[in-house]
């Protein structure tokens, strides 16, 4: 049960990504993935997703608006 409560070790994947794609592309991919997952876990609630991501609702709305 403890392994489910801890986030996965991203260090190996991040190290492997060095030089494979530009930093801004990797940042965008990670941000989009986390936003999509948080929205799914919160049943589409922007407020709930922002809480999961520990960011303001306004910032999440800004991120979502920039995708359009």
N, C-alpha and C positions, 0 to 999 in steps of 0.2 A: 504494500500500500504506500510505502514511503516514496517509491520511485514515481508514482503518479502525482504526488504532491510537489515534486521538484521539477523545475523546467529542465528540458534536455540540454546537454552540453553542446553548445553551438560552435565552440572554438574550432574543432576539426573542420567543420563545413566552411566556416569563415576563412580559415587559413587556406583551404583548398581553393577558395574563390579568388584569392589574391592574384591579380594579373589576368584573370579570366573574363572579367567584365568591369566596366568603369564603376567607380565608387557610387556615383549618383544613381546608376541603374540598380545596383545592389540595394541601396537605401530605399529606393522606390519599391522594389520587389518585396523587401521585408515589411515596409509600412503597409503596402496593399494587402499582403497576406495576413498580417496581424489585424488590420481593420476588418477584413472580410470574416475572419474567424471570430472576432469579438462580436460583430453584428449577428453572425449565425448563433453564437452562444446566448445572445440576448434577444433572440427572436426578432431581430430587426430594429430593436430599440436603440436609438442613437444615445440616449442618456445611459442606458445599461452598458452599451459598448464602451462609451467614454469612461465609465467607472471601472470596467475591466482593464482598460488600457492605462488607467490612472492619468488621464488627461481631461481637460475641460470639454464640456459638450460643444462649446463654441469652436474650439480647435478641431475637434472631430468633424464638425459641420464644415469648417473651412477645408479640411482634407477631402471630404466627400465632394464638395463643390468644385474643387480643383480637378477632380477626375472627369468631369463632364466635358 
